[in-house]
């Protein structure tokens, strides 16, 4: 069990176009798995 | 990823690109090997042509690292992190690797990795760009591996 949960918004891109659109809106790309 | 988990990144909005097939895969042509930005260290280490034709890179990759990092660490991430301690960028520089970046309305291809990292943790990318692919020319004939002298 962890005592600290980082306060980030993390979403999964649906497509490359979606990812590029979000990166253009100041979202940072991240090669991690989205939280479920 | 460590900084993210520790809550030490100032930025608060992240988009996961891990599931994007467009950023994966290794394509081989007679002229070049092109790797998706999500190619992992393990993918590189296991690819027979990369092992055979890019021996200096193979030696860099052989440095100790734990399996989770090799399995999840990506080539694109290793490049854009622009750390002087990174494994791959020195080798990619030796082999004249070129990068391709995508952005919302297009792509920018063919820029040399040596012109992309001007300093410590600095990467020349537009804020809306994403490194998509790394192209390695298959002519490594000018590359020699010399023994290191500790003297």
Backbone of each chain as ProteinMPNN parsed JSONL, in Angstrom:
{"seq_chain_A": "XXXXXXXXXXXXXXXXXXXXXXXXXXXXXXXXXXXX", "coords_chain_A": {"N_chain_A": [[0.85, -1.189, 0.0], [0.534, 2.197, -0.797], [1.467, 5.346, 0.536], [1.173, 7.74, -0.655], [-0.371, 9.37, -3.273], [0.267, 10.548, -6.403], [-0.772, 13.721, -7.64], [-1.923, 13.92, -10.471], [-3.249, 14.43, -13.756], [-3.909, 11.849, -15.895], [-4.24, 10.435, -18.941], [-5.165, 8.112, -21.556], [-4.111, 8.141, -24.876], [-6.265, 7.886, -27.669], [-5.563, 7.584, -30.267], [-2.908, 8.319, -32.602], [-3.379, 10.819, -33.702], [-5.093, 11.906, -31.799], [-3.317, 11.991, -29.634], [-1.395, 13.832, -30.574], [-2.974, 16.057, -30.82], [-3.586, 16.572, -28.143], [-1.032, 17.003, -27.108], [-0.483, 19.347, -28.367], [-2.049, 20.951, -26.861], [-0.752, 21.365, -24.537], [-0.538, 19.064, -23.016], [1.595, 16.579, -21.704], [3.527, 14.121, -23.323], [3.742, 10.667, -22.447], [5.082, 7.573, -21.857], [3.571, 5.628, -20.459], [1.396, 3.391, -18.719], [-2.082, 3.933, -18.624], [-3.982, 4.775, -15.735], [-6.163, 2.48, -14.152]], "CA_chain_A": [[0.0, 0.0, 0.0], [1.332, 3.404, -0.848], [0.935, 6.412, 1.373], [1.081, 8.987, -1.389], [-0.819, 9.224, -4.657], [0.549, 11.811, -7.101], [-1.937, 14.454, -8.107], [-1.775, 14.208, -11.885], [-4.228, 13.925, -14.711], [-3.227, 10.938, -16.811], [-5.202, 9.769, -19.807], [-4.575, 7.352, -22.652], [-4.48, 8.622, -26.206], [-7.011, 6.908, -28.452], [-4.895, 7.458, -31.562], [-1.801, 9.268, -32.72], [-3.959, 12.144, -33.916], [-5.572, 12.352, -30.491], [-2.141, 12.333, -28.822], [-0.794, 15.069, -31.084], [-3.884, 17.139, -30.476], [-3.42, 16.876, -26.717], [0.302, 17.59, -26.905], [-0.625, 20.737, -28.799], [-2.766, 21.673, -25.8], [0.127, 21.371, -23.364], [-0.406, 17.804, -22.31], [2.928, 16.026, -21.92], [3.488, 12.697, -23.663], [4.239, 9.815, -21.387], [4.959, 6.192, -22.321], [3.154, 4.815, -19.322], [0.053, 2.832, -18.796], [-3.077, 4.749, -17.934], [-4.49, 4.148, -14.51], [-7.487, 1.895, -14.325]], "C_chain_A": [[0.885, 1.238, 0.0], [0.651, 4.521, -0.06], [0.721, 7.709, 0.633], [0.651, 8.71, -2.821], [-0.594, 10.553, -5.368], [-0.717, 12.431, -7.679], [-1.752, 14.88, -9.561], [-3.017, 13.773, -12.637], [-3.472, 13.068, -15.704], [-4.277, 10.211, -17.633], [-4.47, 9.044, -20.924], [-5.049, 7.923, -23.979], [-5.206, 7.515, -26.97], [-6.337, 6.617, -29.788], [-3.74, 8.444, -31.581], [-2.324, 10.69, -32.914], [-4.459, 12.734, -32.592], [-4.395, 12.789, -29.621], [-1.538, 13.66, -29.271], [-1.678, 16.264, -30.77], [-3.704, 17.547, -29.019], [-2.056, 17.501, -26.433], [0.294, 19.057, -27.329], [-1.362, 21.601, -27.794], [-2.038, 21.57, -24.461], [0.024, 20.142, -22.477], [0.974, 17.259, -22.64], [2.819, 14.541, -22.264], [4.222, 11.865, -22.624], [4.03, 8.37, -21.836], [4.608, 5.288, -21.16], [1.732, 4.344, -19.495], [-0.908, 3.752, -18.047], [-3.57, 4.023, -16.696], [-5.892, 3.61, -14.763], [-8.212, 1.914, -12.988]], "O_chain_A": [[1.876, 1.301, 0.728], [-0.575, 4.615, -0.007], [0.171, 8.665, 1.179], [1.263, 7.888, -3.503], [-1.184, 11.567, -4.994], [-1.613, 11.729, -8.147], [-1.465, 16.042, -9.85], [-3.739, 12.871, -12.214], [-2.491, 13.521, -16.294], [-5.099, 9.467, -17.098], [-3.305, 9.325, -21.205], [-6.24, 8.158, -24.177], [-4.807, 6.352, -26.922], [-6.514, 5.545, -30.367], [-3.61, 9.292, -30.698], [-1.778, 11.643, -32.359], [-4.262, 13.916, -32.314], [-4.457, 13.822, -28.955], [-1.21, 14.511, -28.444], [-1.182, 17.355, -30.488], [-3.674, 18.736, -28.703], [-1.941, 18.416, -25.617], [0.971, 19.895, -26.734], [-1.31, 22.829, -27.859], [-2.646, 21.676, -23.396], [0.448, 20.167, -21.322], [1.469, 17.462, -23.748], [2.113, 13.791, -21.59], [5.192, 12.311, -22.011], [2.908, 7.985, -22.163], [5.285, 4.29, -20.915], [0.979, 4.853, -20.325], [-0.587, 4.277, -16.981], [-3.565, 2.794, -16.637], [-6.69, 4.207, -15.486], [-9.355, 1.466, -12.899]]}, "seq_chain_B": "XXXXXXXXXXXXXXXXXXXXXXXXXXXXXXXXXXXXXXXXXXXXXXXXXXXXXXXXXXXXXXXXXXXXXXXXXXXXXXXXXXXXXXXXXXXXXXXXXXXXXXXXXXXXXXXXXXXXXXXXXXXXXXXXXXXXXXXXXXXXXXXXXXXXXXX", "coords_chain_B": {"N_chain_B": [[9.628, 8.494, -15.222], [10.0, 7.698, -12.621], [10.134, 10.172, -11.309], [7.582, 11.062, -11.846], [5.997, 9.214, -10.432], [6.818, 9.871, -7.919], [5.699, 12.268, -7.559], [7.03, 14.589, -8.266], [7.099, 16.123, -10.534], [6.515, 19.188, -12.161], [4.608, 19.638, -14.095], [1.193, 18.807, -14.7], [-0.535, 17.433, -16.349], [-0.79, 14.608, -18.242], [-0.434, 12.588, -21.121], [-0.847, 9.304, -22.026], [1.018, 7.513, -24.318], [1.557, 4.955, -24.794], [0.009, 2.916, -25.902], [-0.085, 3.294, -28.652], [0.046, 2.107, -31.848], [1.297, 3.264, -34.039], [3.659, 4.291, -33.183], [5.295, 2.25, -32.692], [7.372, -0.623, -33.464], [9.846, -1.925, -35.763], [11.316, -1.091, -38.671], [12.834, -2.342, -41.561], [14.887, -1.494, -44.237], [16.864, -1.616, -47.266], [18.44, 0.635, -47.007], [18.17, 1.761, -44.465], [17.382, 1.418, -40.937], [14.457, 1.848, -39.265], [13.09, 2.933, -36.314], [10.306, 2.835, -34.161], [9.313, 5.336, -31.804], [8.52, 4.206, -29.44], [9.932, 1.92, -29.166], [11.472, -0.451, -27.157], [14.247, -0.902, -24.841], [14.671, -3.608, -24.623], [13.527, -4.549, -27.001], [15.391, -3.517, -28.801], [17.73, -4.833, -28.008], [17.138, -7.433, -28.681], [16.888, -7.522, -31.393], [18.033, -8.92, -34.322], [19.412, -7.687, -36.532], [20.053, -5.146, -35.597], [21.756, -5.838, -33.555], [23.801, -6.976, -35.006], [24.701, -5.055, -36.885], [25.108, -2.66, -35.57], [27.222, -2.398, -33.558], [28.465, -0.893, -31.6], [26.364, 0.393, -30.347], [25.099, -1.858, -29.345], [26.932, -2.563, -27.41], [26.676, -0.404, -25.657], [24.078, -0.865, -24.852], [24.424, -3.134, -23.418], [25.146, -2.473, -20.923], [24.689, -2.674, -17.382], [21.332, -2.942, -16.311], [18.151, -2.926, -14.784], [15.589, -5.385, -15.398], [12.812, -4.419, -15.561], [13.186, -1.754, -16.352], [14.43, -2.065, -18.804], [12.425, -3.291, -20.209], [10.337, -1.455, -20.232], [11.382, 1.07, -20.614], [11.77, 3.448, -23.165], [13.06, 4.12, -26.46], [12.476, 6.618, -27.575], [11.822, 8.062, -25.257], [14.243, 7.948, -23.919], [15.763, 9.535, -25.558], [14.469, 12.112, -25.642], [14.601, 12.82, -23.017], [17.1, 13.74, -22.729], [19.407, 13.326, -21.19], [22.772, 13.39, -20.07], [23.682, 11.021, -19.125], [22.402, 9.041, -20.438], [21.854, 5.914, -22.165], [21.482, 5.382, -24.942], [21.588, 7.788, -26.725], [24.398, 8.645, -27.185], [25.363, 6.56, -28.812], [23.549, 6.653, -30.913], [24.187, 9.092, -31.957], [26.752, 8.612, -32.928], [26.097, 6.928, -35.019], [24.837, 8.594, -36.767], [22.056, 9.092, -36.483], [18.759, 10.018, -37.429], [15.926, 11.978, -36.601], [12.344, 11.829, -36.503], [9.62, 13.871, -36.096], [6.263, 14.255, -35.005], [3.484, 16.438, -35.31], [0.462, 18.292, -34.696], [-0.552, 19.006, -37.248], [1.103, 17.792, -39.088], [4.382, 16.564, -39.978], [7.835, 16.457, -39.108], [10.76, 15.63, -40.518], [13.963, 13.96, -40.596], [15.844, 15.356, -39.029], [18.942, 15.737, -37.494], [20.155, 13.897, -34.731], [22.244, 14.976, -33.345], [21.9, 17.672, -33.555], [19.849, 18.222, -31.972], [19.969, 18.128, -29.243], [20.945, 20.451, -27.329], [22.006, 20.905, -24.825], [22.314, 20.097, -21.298], [19.654, 18.124, -20.38], [18.098, 19.335, -22.283], [16.085, 19.64, -25.103], [15.576, 20.152, -28.479], [12.627, 20.725, -29.489], [9.453, 21.539, -30.748], [6.824, 22.795, -28.673], [4.517, 21.403, -29.263], [5.284, 19.099, -30.463], [6.088, 15.645, -31.032], [8.397, 13.099, -30.674], [8.537, 10.693, -33.121], [9.749, 8.698, -34.694], [12.92, 7.048, -35.193], [15.588, 7.103, -37.323], [18.03, 5.037, -38.6], [20.79, 5.132, -40.59], [22.104, 2.502, -42.617], [24.755, 2.32, -43.186], [27.443, 1.827, -41.56], [30.094, 1.97, -41.912], [32.064, 3.794, -41.35], [32.488, 3.738, -38.696], [34.429, 2.983, -35.929], [35.437, 0.882, -33.281], [37.337, 1.541, -30.609], [39.8, 0.379, -28.303], [39.486, 1.21, -24.862], [41.598, 3.344, -23.038], [42.826, 3.337, -19.827], [44.823, 4.724, -18.8]], "CA_chain_B": [[8.575, 7.722, -14.577], [10.274, 7.751, -11.181], [9.739, 11.498, -10.839], [6.119, 11.115, -11.905], [5.458, 8.441, -9.309], [7.167, 10.552, -6.68], [4.972, 13.528, -7.509], [7.987, 15.686, -8.308], [7.043, 16.857, -11.791], [5.666, 20.374, -12.043], [3.49, 19.521, -15.011], [0.147, 17.998, -14.068], [-1.4, 16.766, -17.32], [0.007, 13.692, -19.042], [-1.175, 11.697, -22.01], [-0.099, 8.081, -22.272], [1.105, 7.142, -25.729], [2.065, 3.577, -24.801], [-0.815, 2.022, -26.712], [-0.203, 3.743, -30.041], [0.844, 1.242, -32.726], [2.067, 4.056, -34.997], [4.951, 4.646, -32.607], [5.998, 1.01, -32.368], [7.84, -1.405, -34.593], [11.17, -1.707, -36.344], [11.204, -1.293, -40.116], [14.153, -2.508, -42.173], [15.025, -1.36, -45.679], [18.293, -1.732, -47.586], [19.167, 1.857, -46.663], [18.065, 2.225, -43.078], [16.484, 0.77, -39.984], [13.657, 2.894, -38.636], [12.5, 2.42, -35.077], [9.296, 3.664, -33.532], [9.793, 5.958, -30.568], [8.192, 3.358, -28.296], [10.813, 0.753, -29.147], [12.084, -0.571, -25.83], [15.629, -1.4, -24.807], [14.611, -5.052, -24.882], [13.324, -4.711, -28.447], [16.67, -3.241, -29.471], [18.71, -5.87, -27.656], [16.761, -8.712, -29.275], [16.767, -7.453, -32.849], [19.305, -9.459, -34.848], [20.153, -6.76, -37.394], [20.627, -4.087, -34.757], [22.893, -6.44, -32.849], [24.879, -7.283, -35.94], [25.214, -3.921, -37.649], [25.352, -1.476, -34.735], [27.885, -3.08, -32.438], [28.748, 0.039, -30.499], [25.093, 0.553, -29.635], [24.89, -3.095, -28.592], [27.775, -2.5, -26.203], [26.038, 0.544, -24.731], [22.887, -1.506, -24.315], [24.804, -4.242, -22.541], [25.435, -1.99, -19.572], [23.697, -3.229, -16.454], [20.079, -2.246, -16.016], [17.184, -3.899, -14.324], [14.678, -5.798, -16.468], [11.651, -3.544, -15.785], [13.564, -0.561, -17.104], [14.691, -2.466, -20.187], [11.172, -3.668, -20.849], [9.418, -0.324, -20.334], [12.076, 2.262, -21.08], [11.664, 3.548, -24.616], [14.1, 4.869, -27.155], [12.046, 8.018, -27.654], [11.957, 8.666, -23.933], [15.663, 8.063, -23.631], [16.286, 10.662, -26.339], [13.922, 13.425, -25.27], [15.02, 13.141, -21.652], [18.322, 14.515, -22.964], [20.338, 13.19, -20.067], [24.113, 12.979, -20.496], [23.947, 9.659, -18.655], [21.553, 8.105, -21.188], [22.583, 4.861, -22.86], [21.364, 5.326, -26.4], [21.947, 8.93, -27.565], [25.767, 8.695, -27.725], [25.488, 5.614, -29.917], [22.76, 7.163, -32.038], [24.977, 10.189, -32.519], [27.83, 7.98, -33.7], [25.54, 6.328, -36.233], [24.146, 9.625, -37.56], [20.608, 8.879, -36.444], [17.877, 11.146, -37.7], [14.649, 11.865, -35.897], [11.128, 12.341, -37.132], [8.658, 14.301, -35.083], [4.929, 14.562, -35.483], [2.714, 17.454, -34.614], [-0.95, 18.163, -35.011], [-0.88, 19.133, -38.668], [2.098, 17.278, -39.997], [5.549, 15.887, -39.435], [9.137, 17.05, -39.427], [11.631, 14.461, -40.602], [15.334, 14.109, -41.059], [16.75, 16.223, -38.286], [20.022, 14.948, -36.9], [20.081, 13.879, -33.271], [23.29, 15.842, -32.822], [21.441, 19.062, -33.576], [18.589, 18.254, -31.235], [20.202, 18.167, -27.793], [21.958, 21.493, -27.183], [22.583, 20.982, -23.489], [21.821, 19.179, -20.26], [18.198, 18.0, -20.269], [17.452, 20.236, -23.241], [15.768, 18.995, -26.37], [14.964, 21.106, -29.395], [11.355, 20.263, -30.029], [8.362, 22.472, -30.506], [5.992, 22.309, -27.555], [3.445, 20.513, -29.722], [5.86, 17.997, -31.223], [6.305, 14.359, -30.388], [9.311, 12.275, -31.465], [7.769, 9.539, -33.584], [10.596, 7.633, -35.229], [14.359, 7.234, -35.24], [16.079, 6.429, -38.525], [19.457, 4.736, -38.553], [21.373, 4.696, -41.864], [22.752, 1.201, -42.415], [26.173, 2.375, -43.512], [28.235, 2.128, -40.365], [31.47, 1.624, -42.274], [33.013, 4.762, -40.804], [32.51, 3.643, -37.232], [35.41, 2.047, -35.388], [35.42, 0.752, -31.825], [38.721, 1.5, -30.152], [39.919, -0.007, -26.889], [39.626, 2.344, -23.955], [42.802, 3.366, -22.236], [42.594, 3.882, -18.493], [46.063, 5.37, -18.34]], "C_chain_B": [[8.746, 7.748, -13.055], [9.82, 9.09, -10.609], [8.221, 11.646, -10.839], [5.517, 10.415, -10.688], [5.727, 9.135, -7.973], [6.447, 11.888, -6.533], [5.863, 14.751, -7.615], [8.035, 16.417, -9.646], [6.096, 18.034, -11.639], [4.427, 20.257, -12.924], [2.463, 18.547, -14.437], [-0.716, 17.207, -15.046], [-0.546, 15.904, -18.255], [-0.895, 12.808, -19.888], [-0.297, 10.484, -22.29], [-0.149, 7.728, -23.752], [1.499, 5.677, -25.892], [1.276, 2.668, -25.744], [-0.893, 2.372, -28.184], [0.672, 2.896, -30.977], [1.7, 2.021, -33.714], [3.473, 4.377, -34.488], [5.764, 3.412, -32.234], [6.53, 0.363, -33.641], [9.207, -0.985, -35.093], [11.075, -2.069, -37.816], [12.599, -1.331, -40.732], [14.049, -2.336, -43.683], [16.516, -1.517, -45.996], [19.096, -0.512, -47.118], [19.194, 2.167, -45.176], [17.205, 1.287, -42.236], [15.767, 1.892, -39.231], [12.911, 2.311, -37.448], [11.432, 3.381, -34.569], [9.799, 4.189, -32.209], [9.509, 5.103, -29.341], [8.965, 2.042, -28.294], [11.517, 0.696, -27.792], [13.535, -1.035, -25.942], [15.661, -2.899, -25.111], [14.403, -5.327, -26.359], [14.646, -4.54, -29.194], [17.639, -4.394, -29.241], [18.421, -7.185, -28.371], [16.732, -8.688, -30.797], [18.084, -7.875, -33.507], [20.092, -8.472, -35.708], [20.769, -5.619, -36.594], [21.845, -4.618, -34.009], [24.093, -6.605, -33.773], [25.518, -6.025, -36.545], [25.572, -2.701, -36.799], [25.999, -1.925, -33.422], [28.163, -2.141, -31.268], [27.49, 0.274, -29.668], [24.814, -0.674, -28.773], [25.711, -3.074, -27.302], [27.196, -1.525, -25.186], [24.833, -0.109, -24.05], [23.225, -2.596, -23.316], [25.14, -3.777, -21.133], [24.325, -2.445, -18.613], [22.472, -2.326, -16.293], [19.079, -3.305, -15.604], [16.16, -4.182, -15.427], [13.469, -4.885, -16.634], [12.006, -2.301, -16.601], [13.831, -0.913, -18.564], [13.398, -2.767, -20.926], [10.238, -2.481, -21.052], [10.089, 0.953, -20.81], [12.086, 2.304, -22.595], [12.796, 4.391, -25.192], [13.732, 6.35, -27.241], [12.203, 8.733, -26.325], [13.4, 8.891, -23.564], [16.268, 9.268, -24.358], [15.777, 11.994, -25.787], [14.24, 13.797, -23.829], [16.331, 13.923, -21.656], [19.28, 14.502, -21.774], [21.712, 12.794, -20.587], [24.458, 11.564, -20.044], [23.155, 8.621, -19.443], [22.41, 7.112, -21.971], [22.617, 5.058, -24.379], [21.86, 6.552, -27.163], [23.405, 8.99, -28.022], [25.955, 7.754, -28.912], [24.724, 6.104, -31.139], [23.471, 8.323, -32.718], [26.1, 9.637, -33.402], [27.299, 7.469, -35.036], [24.706, 7.305, -37.056], [22.637, 9.421, -37.61], [19.865, 10.179, -36.735], [16.535, 10.89, -37.018], [13.516, 12.36, -36.785], [10.156, 12.693, -36.019], [7.31, 14.556, -35.747], [4.354, 15.707, -34.688], [1.316, 17.452, -35.2], [-1.234, 18.163, -36.513], [0.178, 18.581, -39.602], [3.245, 16.587, -39.3], [6.801, 16.634, -39.885], [10.149, 15.903, -39.377], [13.061, 14.875, -40.914], [16.18, 15.086, -40.284], [17.681, 15.379, -37.42], [19.952, 15.026, -35.373], [21.125, 14.81, -32.654], [22.909, 17.316, -32.794], [20.21, 19.249, -32.69], [18.757, 18.384, -29.73], [21.301, 19.193, -27.523], [22.606, 21.55, -25.8], [21.917, 20.016, -22.54], [20.297, 19.248, -20.149], [17.452, 18.98, -21.172], [17.261, 19.504, -24.557], [15.08, 20.024, -27.255], [13.75, 20.452, -30.054], [10.346, 21.372, -29.818], [7.495, 21.926, -29.381], [4.911, 21.323, -27.992], [3.975, 19.32, -30.518], [6.105, 16.777, -30.348], [7.301, 13.587, -31.258], [8.595, 10.988, -31.831], [8.662, 8.38, -34.014], [12.063, 8.036, -35.202], [14.872, 6.428, -36.427], [17.59, 6.273, -38.441], [19.938, 4.337, -39.942], [22.177, 3.415, -41.653], [24.21, 1.187, -42.832], [26.957, 2.813, -42.275], [29.726, 1.894, -40.639], [32.494, 2.586, -41.689], [33.145, 4.696, -39.297], [33.526, 2.599, -36.796], [35.282, 2.029, -33.866], [36.855, 0.579, -31.356], [38.765, 1.078, -28.686], [40.124, 1.224, -26.017], [40.922, 2.226, -23.165], [42.477, 4.006, -20.896], [43.817, 4.602, -17.958], [45.843, 6.855, -18.105]], "O_chain_B": [[7.771, 7.812, -12.307], [9.194, 9.138, -9.55], [7.647, 12.273, -9.949], [4.645, 10.956, -10.008], [4.956, 8.999, -7.023], [6.569, 12.558, -5.507], [5.515, 15.824, -7.122], [8.92, 17.243, -9.866], [5.015, 17.906, -11.065], [3.343, 20.712, -12.558], [2.824, 17.578, -13.769], [-1.541, 16.397, -14.625], [0.315, 16.417, -18.97], [-1.951, 12.35, -19.453], [0.844, 10.615, -22.732], [-1.22, 7.656, -24.355], [1.747, 5.217, -27.006], [1.843, 1.74, -26.322], [-1.704, 1.789, -28.903], [1.899, 2.963, -30.906], [2.717, 1.513, -34.185], [4.366, 4.697, -35.272], [6.784, 3.508, -31.551], [6.177, 0.76, -34.751], [9.66, 0.139, -34.879], [10.788, -3.213, -38.167], [13.436, -0.47, -40.461], [13.211, -2.967, -44.328], [17.341, -1.546, -45.082], [20.295, -0.619, -46.862], [20.146, 2.774, -44.686], [16.423, 0.486, -42.748], [16.401, 2.766, -38.641], [12.192, 1.319, -37.572], [11.635, 4.594, -34.551], [10.628, 3.551, -31.56], [10.174, 5.249, -28.316], [8.671, 1.15, -27.498], [12.089, 1.688, -27.342], [13.982, -1.495, -26.993], [16.574, -3.387, -25.777], [15.023, -6.232, -26.917], [14.973, -5.312, -30.095], [18.287, -4.869, -30.174], [19.335, -7.965, -28.639], [16.567, -9.733, -31.426], [19.124, -7.259, -33.275], [21.319, -8.427, -35.621], [21.881, -5.179, -36.887], [22.844, -3.915, -33.854], [25.24, -6.401, -33.377], [26.738, -5.954, -36.693], [26.271, -1.804, -37.271], [25.408, -1.841, -32.345], [28.106, -2.538, -30.105], [27.547, 0.343, -28.44], [24.358, -0.562, -27.635], [25.249, -3.507, -26.246], [27.223, -1.791, -23.984], [24.6, 0.064, -22.854], [22.407, -2.94, -22.463], [25.392, -4.596, -20.249], [23.167, -2.578, -19.008], [22.586, -1.108, -16.159], [19.165, -4.454, -16.038], [15.898, -3.331, -16.278], [13.112, -4.588, -17.774], [11.221, -1.852, -17.436], [13.493, -0.14, -19.461], [13.29, -2.524, -22.128], [9.417, -2.504, -21.969], [9.423, 1.831, -21.358], [12.379, 1.298, -23.242], [13.392, 5.235, -24.523], [14.569, 7.223, -27.01], [12.663, 9.874, -26.275], [13.745, 9.909, -22.964], [17.167, 9.932, -23.841], [16.566, 12.894, -25.5], [14.157, 14.969, -23.46], [16.634, 14.665, -20.722], [19.873, 15.518, -21.411], [21.807, 11.939, -21.468], [25.424, 10.975, -20.53], [23.234, 7.431, -19.138], [23.528, 7.418, -22.384], [23.664, 4.915, -25.01], [22.515, 6.375, -28.191], [23.644, 9.361, -29.171], [26.617, 8.097, -29.892], [25.201, 5.983, -32.268], [23.356, 8.503, -33.931], [26.353, 10.15, -34.492], [27.976, 7.568, -36.059], [23.955, 6.893, -37.94], [22.019, 9.562, -38.666], [20.283, 11.269, -36.343], [16.084, 9.753, -36.882], [13.704, 13.183, -37.681], [9.911, 11.896, -35.114], [7.232, 15.01, -36.888], [4.705, 15.913, -33.526], [1.027, 16.679, -36.113], [-2.072, 17.396, -36.987], [0.153, 18.874, -40.797], [3.108, 16.088, -38.183], [6.81, 17.336, -40.896], [10.362, 15.291, -38.331], [13.329, 15.967, -41.415], [17.155, 15.608, -40.825], [17.264, 14.452, -36.725], [19.719, 16.093, -34.805], [20.914, 15.363, -31.575], [23.53, 18.111, -32.088], [19.608, 20.323, -32.672], [17.805, 18.709, -29.02], [22.478, 18.834, -27.492], [23.649, 22.181, -25.632], [21.064, 19.219, -22.931], [19.731, 20.303, -19.861], [16.333, 19.397, -20.874], [18.167, 18.835, -25.053], [14.127, 20.682, -26.839], [13.863, 19.728, -31.044], [10.39, 22.07, -28.805], [7.447, 20.715, -29.167], [4.445, 20.509, -27.195], [3.207, 18.614, -31.17], [6.296, 16.86, -29.135], [7.074, 13.435, -32.458], [8.102, 10.273, -30.958], [8.365, 7.22, -33.73], [12.396, 9.221, -35.19], [14.627, 5.225, -36.527], [18.325, 7.24, -38.24], [19.53, 3.287, -40.439], [22.849, 3.259, -40.634], [24.839, 0.128, -42.828], [27.107, 4.002, -41.993], [30.51, 1.654, -39.721], [33.665, 2.234, -41.545], [33.839, 5.513, -38.692], [33.481, 1.456, -37.251], [35.041, 3.066, -33.248], [37.506, -0.416, -31.674], [37.855, 1.395, -27.919], [40.841, 2.154, -26.385], [41.288, 1.151, -22.691], [41.913, 5.099, -20.845], [43.844, 5.036, -16.806], [46.772, 7.563, -17.716]]}, "name": "protein", "num_of_chains": 2, "seq": "XXXXXXXXXXXXXXXXXXXXXXXXXXXXXXXXXXXXXXXXXXXXXXXXXXXXXXXXXXXXXXXXXXXXXXXXXXXXXXXXXXXXXXXXXXXXXXXXXXXXXXXXXXXXXXXXXXXXXXXXXXXXXXXXXXXXXXXXXXXXXXXXXXXXXXXXXXXXXXXXXXXXXXXXXXXXXXXXXXXXXXXXXXX"}
